[in-house]
Amino acid sequence: MTYKKTGLILFFLGLSLSFACTKSEAGSQKNEDTKPEVKVPIEDPIGTTVTTIPVTHTRDAKTYTWATRHQEVLALNKQRPPKIVFIGNSILHYWGGEPTASLTRGADSWDQYFKPKDVRNLGFGFDRIENVLWRVHNGELDGYSASHIVVLIGTNNITAPNTDDEIIEGLDFLIKAIQRHQPTAKIILMGLLPRRNYEARIASLNERISTVAATLKVQYATSGNLLLGSNGKIDETLFSDGVHPNATGYGLLAPFINSHLN
């Protein structure tokens, strides 16, 4: 009788231990399955040429605060992740869209073509290539997956002044950084818009920019001819100051760029 009782106790004890082990293993498996994904930080190299060294600036401080706009971009991207991004300088910044700017030169065409697509405006006044590079390295293209990224940058490097070689090296470096942060996005590298007194140099630069685009397997698009007169100089009726398009100029640019987003 004692042996039977002892046997039963050992039997039930074994069942209890087996159940506990199974439960523990299941719990362990569940913890492993729900473990949050660890994101590996993107390692961005720093170049040695001025256009490949990321830096901030305050050149347009009378018009806006560069650091504040950067924080506005990060907050807006987190709140409403964009699918289409325009990134560049004041030519984009003061066109329209969000984050909003104190100055807009082409809001009507922006609202017609890009507002329905909820395009995010990452244009910053007076930016050069190295300033956009800093912004890419510091989160403006992180945390979401864009379908298209339009890049229009480099005209302020002409008057920095930088050499053509420095500008091309910087654009190559920048596009590679964008590809690291947005590997699935279709990148559209725009040729520089013509500007007063620099038409010939920009035409030459744009030929080299098209080669950068081809080498890096991104799309190249140049709309410069839309803003030129028959004499090869800018059409002054399409510019507000010889650099930035006016509302009419933006009205020509908008459908051209939009055609690359469809």
N, C-alpha and C positions, 0 to 999 in steps of 0.2 A: 504493500500500500504506500509506504514511504517512497519507494523507488518510482512508482507511477506518478506520485504527486510532484516529486523532484523533476521528473521528465517533463511533465506538463509545464512546470515553471520555466524550465530551460527552453522549451519550445516557444512559449509566448515571448520570452525574453529575446530570443533570436529574431522573431517576427518584428518586435519593436525596434531592435537595432537596425534591421534591414530597412524598415520603413524610414527611420531617421536618416540613414545614409542616402537613400534614394531622394528624400526631400532636400537634403543638404546639397546633393549633386545638382538637382533641378534648380535650386536657388542659385547655385554658383553659375550654372549655365545661363539662367535668366539675367544675372548681373553682367555676364560677359556679352550677352546679346544686346543689352541696353546701354552698354558703355558708350559714352559720347565719342564721336569721331574726333580724332586729334588732327588739326590742320597744320601742315608743315609750312612754316613761314617761307615766303618767297625771298630768295636771295638775289638782290639786285646789285650788280657790279657797279663800280664807280669808275668813270673814265679819267683820262689825263688831259684831254682838251677842254677848254672852257665850256663848250657846248655839251659836254658829256659829264659835267660835274653838277649835280642837282643843288640849286640854291633858291632861296626866297628873295623877295624884293619889296620895295615900297616906292617905286618910281611914280605910281599913279595915286599917291596918298591923298591928293586934294580931291579926287573924284570918288574913291572908295577905299576900304581897308582890306588889303589883300588877305591877311590872316583870318579876318572875320568871314570873308566870302568862302574861304576854304572850309571853315567849320560849318557854314550853311550848307555847302555841298555835301559834306559827310552826313549831316543830320537829315537832309532831304533824301539822300540815297538810301538811308536806313529806313526812313518812314515810307518811302515810295520808290522801290528799286526801279531804275530806268531800263528800258530795252534798247533805246537809241541814245547815243551820247555824241555831242559835238564838243571838241576840246581844242583850245587854242588861245588867241589873244583878244584884244578889244574889238576886232572886226566881228567876232562872234558875241563877245560879252554884251555889247551895246546894240545887238540886233533885236533881241526879245527873249521871251521864255523865262524859265526858272533855273536857279534863284534869280529873283527880279533885280534889276539894276535901276539906279537913279536916273539913268539916261538911256533912251531907246531911239534908234534911228530907222528901224524897219519893222515895227511891231505888227503892222497889218499883214505883211507877207509871212512873218513868222507864225502868226495866229492862223492864217489860212492853210499853210502847208505843214507846219510842224507841231502846232498845239494839239491837233487831233491824234498825233502819234505820241504825245507826251514826251517829246524830245527834251533831254536834260542839257542845259547850257553850261558847259564847263569852260567857257571863255573867260579869261582874266585880263583886264586892261594892262597893256604894256608888257605882257609876258613875252619872254624869249624861250627858245627851245629848252634851255636848262631849267627854267622855272616850271614849265609843264612837266619836265622829267621829275622834279621834286614832288609835284602833286601826284604823279603816278606812283612814285615810291612811297607816298604817305597816305594811301588809302582811298583816293578818289575813284579808282577803278576796281575796288575790292568789295566783296560781300554780295555780288550779284552777277548775273550773266547777261551781258548785252548782246543784242543781235547785230547791231551796226555801231561802229565808232568812226566818226568823221574827224580827221585831223587837219587843221589849218593853222600852221605856225611857222615862223621864220622871218617875217618881214622886219620885225624889230631887231633881229640879229644883223640885218644889212646895215643898219645905222648904229649898231653897238659901238664900234664896227667890228664885224667878224668877216673873215675871208670866206669865199665860196666853199673852200675845202672844209672849213670848220662847220659851216652850216650843213653841208651834206653829211659829214661825220656825225653831227648831232642828231639829225633826222633819222639816220640809220640806227643810232643808239636808242633813240626814243621809241621808234616803232618796235624794236626788239623788246623793250621794256613793256610796252602795251601788250604785245603778244604773250609775254609771261603772265601778266595779270588778267588778261581776257583771252585765253587761248581759243575759245570757240567763236569769238566775234568776227564779223566781216569788217575789216579795216579799210577805210577809204582815205587814202593820202591825197590831199588836195595840193595842186600846184599853187604857188604864191599868187595872190592877186596883183595885177599891175599897180604901180604907184608912180606918182609924178617924179620925173627925172631919173627913174630907175627901170624904165620899161625894158631896155635892151639887156641889162644885167639879169633881171628877173626871168626873161625869156630863156636865157642861157641856163640859169639855175634850174628852171623847171624841166629842162631836158635831162639834167642830172637827177632831179627828184624822181622823174619817171623811171629811171634806171634803178634807183633805190627800191621803188615799189615793186618792180619786176623781180629784182633779186630776192626780196623778202616775201614774194608771193602775196602781196596785198594789191588792192585795186588803186589805180592812179586816175585822178580826174582833174582836169584843168578847165576852169571857166573863164580864164583871163580874157579870151577874145571877145567875150560878151561885153566887156567893159572898155574895150579899145576902140579908138576911132580909125578911120581908113589910113591915117598917117602913121599908125603904129604907136601913137601916144594915147594916154588915157582919155576917155571921153569925159571931160570935166563936168558935163551935165549929169553924170551918174555918181559923182563923188561929192562929199561934204567938205573935204579938206585935202584932196589929192591922195589920201590913204584909205579912208573909210568910205564905203558906199553910202549914198543917201537912200531915201525910201525907194526911189526909182531903181537905183542900182541893186538894192536888196531884192526888189521885185523881179529882177532878171535872174539873180542867183538862186532864189528859192526853188523855182521849178526844176532848175538844172540839178541842184543837190538832191531834191526830192526824187528825181528819176533814178537815183542810185540807191534809194532806200526801199524800193518796191520789188 
